[in-house]
Amino acid sequence: MDVVKVGFIGAGSMANAVHYPSVVELKEAQLVAICDLDEGRLNATAERYDVPKGHRYTDYRLMLEREDLDAVYVIMPPMGLTPIVLDCLRAGKHVFIEKPPGCKSDDAWAMAEEALRQKVKTCVGFNRRYAAVYRYAKAKVFERGSPSLAFAEFHKDMLGQGPYYGMSILRTDIIHAVDILRDLLGEPIEVCAHVWSRYEKWENSQNQFAALIRFDSGAIGILAASRTAGSRYERFEVHGQGISAYIRAPEQAEIHRQGEGIEVVTDEQLTGTTDRRITYGYFDETKHFITCILRDEEPLTNFVDAARTMDLVERIERFAV
């Protein structure tokens, strides 16, 4: 296989902003077919990317049946995601999805186990792992050995807006910060957390999160998040042997080395652009997924790995008060 033939299920704003352009920019990928229930969105997207009318669908089952596809991007909200993904996997297609991987860890594991049975490649859009400043800073810390401590925070100014999709906001986007802790430190052994609401309350959802997590590497991870903050703010820090990294994703990272001063790197220095589709890892996650298909390698953020992140999310949620 020299080129991965790709079909899309979903033609919404997120898909059009980052996933379609990333696929079509890769010479190793070919956009073949699109499916969306909304014919207006379907046709607008298909026209934008020159997908012929015979390759446009409102029924994804017909697309799977008629099209010669290698991979499918299923870009849609988590409700209703799992059965569609399972159908794609059973059709033998490699599958990319956005986070979260389903509404609960049972969904994530159902998809992960089916992917293992079908022996296909999978990837979840935990794009922070692919962000240039994060990858650079992580590599510099790990050059000196495994880290001992990491901190992840993700705050948003959503006072009065309520949760996305009626789901816990820990699952819908704070999950990115949880995933970074796993990526840096390993698998959780012990979790102590406090999850609560302040300033406003929504049914079955909290808006303040704090967790202390012990990992199998011997390191400690700290999570802090608020959905009633003054602005969106996302930051990670990781401490190793004589080195620390402070990462303001995706704009810049500071690398502090004992006795050597501070190195500052920016997204533009590392990528040559400030386009967040590039600097925030969206393009590189697609490139990684397509490359893994061609090389028969396991993607970094595969369904099994994502299910483990969902497991940790649910362990933190058990401390809700």
VMD Tcl script that draws the C-alpha trace (Angstrom):
set ca {
  {0.00 0.00 0.00}
  {1.45 3.34 -1.10}
  {-1.60 5.49 -0.41}
  {-4.21 5.15 2.34}
  {-7.73 5.61 0.93}
  {-9.78 7.54 3.49}
  {-13.48 8.01 4.05}
  {-15.02 10.45 6.49}
  {-18.13 10.08 8.63}
  {-18.89 13.62 9.75}
  {-18.55 16.98 8.02}
  {-18.93 19.33 10.97}
  {-16.87 22.33 12.00}
  {-14.15 20.40 13.87}
  {-13.67 17.95 11.03}
  {-13.41 20.77 8.49}
  {-11.13 22.89 10.65}
  {-8.41 20.32 11.30}
  {-9.04 16.78 10.04}
  {-10.01 17.17 6.38}
  {-7.17 19.59 5.55}
  {-4.66 17.41 7.37}
  {-5.65 14.32 5.38}
  {-5.66 16.05 1.99}
  {-2.26 17.63 2.60}
  {-0.62 14.22 2.96}
  {0.61 12.67 -0.28}
  {0.29 9.29 1.47}
  {-3.47 9.74 1.92}
  {-6.39 10.11 -0.50}
  {-9.81 11.44 0.47}
  {-12.24 9.15 -1.34}
  {-15.70 9.50 0.21}
  {-17.70 11.53 2.75}
  {-20.81 10.78 4.78}
  {-22.96 13.17 6.80}
  {-26.65 13.19 7.69}
  {-26.83 16.91 6.90}
  {-26.80 17.18 3.11}
  {-25.87 20.85 3.24}
  {-22.74 20.19 5.26}
  {-22.01 17.08 3.22}
  {-22.13 18.86 -0.12}
  {-20.28 21.95 1.08}
  {-17.41 19.84 2.37}
  {-17.39 17.58 -0.67}
  {-17.24 20.59 -3.00}
  {-14.39 22.08 -0.98}
  {-12.31 18.92 -1.41}
  {-13.49 17.88 -4.90}
  {-15.23 14.69 -3.79}
  {-17.53 13.60 -6.66}
  {-21.28 13.29 -6.11}
  {-21.13 9.51 -6.47}
  {-18.91 9.35 -3.39}
  {-21.17 11.37 -1.08}
  {-23.40 9.54 1.38}
  {-25.98 10.17 4.07}
  {-25.84 6.51 5.17}
  {-22.42 5.40 6.37}
  {-23.34 1.73 5.88}
  {-23.68 2.32 2.16}
  {-20.30 4.06 2.12}
  {-18.66 1.10 3.87}
  {-20.37 -1.31 1.46}
  {-19.64 0.49 -1.80}
  {-16.32 2.25 -1.29}
  {-12.85 0.70 -1.38}
  {-11.57 2.33 1.81}
  {-8.54 1.59 3.96}
  {-9.37 3.95 6.82}
  {-12.33 5.88 8.16}
  {-12.34 9.09 10.20}
  {-15.42 9.13 12.43}
  {-15.62 12.74 13.64}
  {-18.77 13.21 15.70}
  {-19.90 13.73 19.30}
  {-19.50 10.76 21.67}
  {-23.20 9.91 21.82}
  {-23.88 7.35 19.13}
  {-20.18 7.09 18.27}
  {-19.56 3.53 19.48}
  {-21.93 1.53 17.23}
  {-20.73 3.40 14.14}
  {-17.08 2.79 15.02}
  {-17.79 -0.88 15.72}
  {-19.36 -1.20 12.26}
  {-16.27 0.37 10.68}
  {-13.95 -1.93 12.60}
  {-15.96 -5.02 11.65}
  {-15.69 -3.92 8.05}
  {-11.92 -4.19 8.47}
  {-11.20 -0.46 8.36}
  {-8.55 1.40 10.30}
  {-10.33 4.05 12.38}
  {-9.53 7.54 13.69}
  {-11.87 9.25 16.17}
  {-11.84 12.42 18.23}
  {-11.80 12.40 22.01}
  {-13.50 11.29 24.15}
  {-13.51 7.67 22.96}
  {-17.19 7.15 23.71}
  {-19.30 8.31 26.64}
  {-17.75 5.94 29.19}
  {-14.85 3.53 29.55}
  {-17.09 0.58 28.63}
  {-17.56 2.21 25.21}
  {-13.83 2.78 24.86}
  {-12.99 -0.82 25.75}
  {-15.67 -2.22 23.43}
  {-14.05 -0.35 20.53}
  {-10.53 -1.26 21.64}
  {-11.32 -4.96 21.94}
  {-13.01 -5.06 18.54}
  {-10.02 -3.34 16.96}
  {-7.73 -6.00 18.44}
  {-9.98 -8.75 17.08}
  {-9.98 -7.19 13.61}
  {-6.23 -6.44 13.74}
  {-6.66 -2.89 12.47}
  {-4.97 0.36 13.41}
  {-6.77 2.92 15.53}
  {-6.10 6.42 16.78}
  {-7.82 8.90 19.12}
  {-7.33 12.64 18.70}
  {-5.37 13.41 21.85}
  {-3.58 16.10 19.87}
  {-1.65 17.57 22.81}
  {0.69 14.59 22.70}
  {1.63 15.60 19.16}
  {2.04 19.35 19.82}
  {5.52 20.52 18.87}
  {6.46 22.31 22.10}
  {5.18 19.40 24.22}
  {7.11 16.77 22.25}
  {10.28 18.87 22.35}
  {10.09 19.52 26.09}
  {9.19 15.91 26.91}
  {12.15 14.62 24.89}
  {14.58 16.92 26.69}
  {13.38 15.78 30.12}
  {13.49 12.09 29.20}
  {17.06 12.44 27.89}
  {18.05 12.55 31.57}
  {15.79 9.72 32.67}
  {12.18 9.28 33.70}
  {10.48 12.21 35.49}
  {9.52 12.22 39.15}
  {6.67 14.74 39.12}
  {4.25 16.22 36.61}
  {1.49 18.79 36.83}
  {-1.35 19.31 34.35}
  {-3.92 22.09 34.43}
  {-6.73 22.93 32.04}
  {-9.09 25.79 32.84}
  {-11.91 27.33 30.81}
  {-14.19 30.34 31.08}
  {-17.50 28.47 30.79}
  {-19.43 30.01 33.66}
  {-23.11 29.73 32.80}
  {-22.60 27.51 29.77}
  {-23.03 24.04 31.25}
  {-21.29 20.85 30.12}
  {-20.86 19.70 26.53}
  {-23.35 17.06 25.40}
  {-24.71 16.80 28.95}
  {-21.60 14.82 29.90}
  {-19.04 15.35 32.62}
  {-16.67 18.07 31.45}
  {-13.82 16.00 32.82}
  {-14.54 13.55 30.00}
  {-15.05 16.01 27.18}
  {-11.87 18.09 27.29}
  {-10.11 17.99 30.68}
  {-9.42 14.43 29.56}
  {-6.55 15.96 27.54}
  {-4.75 16.90 30.77}
  {-5.40 13.45 32.26}
  {-3.99 11.86 29.12}
  {-0.82 13.96 29.31}
  {-0.17 12.74 32.85}
  {-0.43 9.14 31.66}
  {1.83 9.86 28.70}
  {4.50 11.33 30.97}
  {4.30 9.06 33.99}
  {2.82 5.65 33.09}
  {-0.16 3.84 34.54}
  {-1.94 4.96 37.73}
  {-1.66 2.88 40.89}
  {-3.38 5.11 43.41}
  {-5.76 8.03 42.93}
  {-6.92 10.60 45.45}
  {-9.16 13.37 44.14}
  {-11.74 15.99 44.97}
  {-14.39 16.72 42.33}
  {-17.02 19.30 43.16}
  {-19.14 22.22 42.00}
  {-18.80 25.83 42.97}
  {-20.52 29.02 41.77}
  {-23.08 27.04 39.78}
  {-24.40 23.49 39.51}
  {-25.49 21.39 36.57}
  {-27.17 18.02 36.83}
  {-24.68 15.14 36.94}
  {-21.73 17.45 36.29}
  {-19.09 19.17 38.41}
  {-16.87 22.08 37.46}
  {-13.84 21.92 39.78}
  {-11.27 19.12 39.71}
  {-8.17 18.33 41.76}
  {-6.35 15.00 41.83}
  {-3.15 13.50 43.23}
  {-2.11 10.34 41.36}
  {0.68 7.83 42.04}
  {1.95 6.05 38.93}
  {3.69 2.73 38.39}
  {6.89 4.59 37.41}
  {7.14 5.86 41.00}
  {6.24 9.37 39.90}
  {3.43 11.59 41.16}
  {0.99 13.46 38.94}
  {-1.16 16.43 39.93}
  {-4.28 17.53 38.05}
  {-6.06 20.87 38.54}
  {-8.94 22.12 36.41}
  {-11.77 24.61 36.61}
  {-14.63 25.30 34.20}
  {-15.54 28.60 35.87}
  {-12.18 30.32 35.31}
  {-11.52 33.80 33.94}
  {-10.10 32.52 30.65}
  {-8.98 29.39 28.88}
  {-5.57 28.38 30.18}
  {-3.69 25.14 29.61}
  {-0.29 24.30 31.04}
  {1.85 21.27 31.82}
  {5.03 20.95 33.78}
  {7.33 18.00 34.25}
  {10.30 17.60 36.58}
  {13.14 15.15 36.06}
  {16.76 14.70 37.08}
  {18.24 18.19 37.18}
  {15.75 19.40 34.59}
  {12.25 20.86 34.49}
  {9.97 21.81 31.63}
  {7.11 24.31 31.81}
  {4.85 23.95 28.79}
  {2.20 26.45 27.71}
  {0.55 24.41 25.00}
  {0.82 25.04 22.15}
  {2.70 28.35 22.21}
  {5.96 27.79 24.07}
  {7.99 25.75 26.51}
  {10.68 26.67 29.00}
  {13.40 24.11 29.70}
  {15.23 24.69 32.99}
  {18.51 22.76 33.34}
  {20.42 22.76 36.59}
  {23.29 25.22 36.32}
  {22.59 25.98 32.65}
  {19.90 28.63 32.68}
  {16.64 28.55 30.73}
  {15.95 27.53 27.14}
  {12.75 28.95 25.63}
  {11.27 27.39 22.51}
  {8.15 28.54 20.66}
  {5.71 26.89 18.32}
  {6.88 29.07 15.46}
  {10.54 28.18 16.02}
  {9.77 24.47 15.95}
  {7.22 24.38 13.12}
  {7.76 27.56 11.10}
  {4.17 28.67 11.68}
  {1.68 29.78 14.32}
  {-1.19 27.90 12.63}
  {-2.72 25.97 15.52}
  {-3.68 23.08 13.27}
  {0.06 22.52 12.89}
  {1.41 23.69 16.24}
  {-1.27 21.98 18.33}
  {-0.57 18.58 16.84}
  {-3.63 18.02 14.64}
  {-1.64 17.58 11.46}
  {1.01 15.43 13.10}
  {-1.53 13.08 14.68}
  {-3.00 12.41 11.24}
  {0.45 12.00 9.71}
  {1.32 9.57 12.51}
  {-1.89 7.56 11.99}
  {-1.44 7.30 8.23}
  {2.26 6.42 8.60}
  {1.45 3.68 11.11}
  {-1.03 2.14 8.67}
  {1.58 2.11 5.91}
  {4.31 0.71 8.17}
  {2.10 -1.72 10.07}
  {2.95 -0.02 13.38}
  {0.75 0.69 16.39}
  {-0.33 4.35 16.71}
  {0.67 6.10 19.93}
  {-2.87 7.08 20.95}
  {-4.58 3.85 19.90}
  {-7.94 2.69 21.25}
  {-6.43 0.53 24.00}
  {-4.30 3.42 25.24}
  {-7.29 5.77 25.08}
  {-9.43 3.33 27.05}
  {-6.83 3.43 29.81}
  {-7.11 7.21 29.90}
  {-10.90 6.87 30.18}
  {-10.39 4.43 33.06}
  {-8.32 7.05 34.89}
  {-10.94 9.72 34.19}
  {-13.59 7.53 35.80}
  {-11.37 6.81 38.80}
  {-11.08 10.56 39.36}
  {-14.83 11.05 38.95}
  {-15.55 8.56 41.73}
  {-14.44 11.24 44.17}
  {-17.28 13.58 43.14}
  {-19.08 15.22 46.05}
}
mol new
graphics top color blue
foreach p $ca { graphics top sphere $p radius 0.5 }
foreach p [lrange $ca 0 end-1] q [lrange $ca 1 end] { graphics top cylinder $p $q radius 0.2 }
display resetview
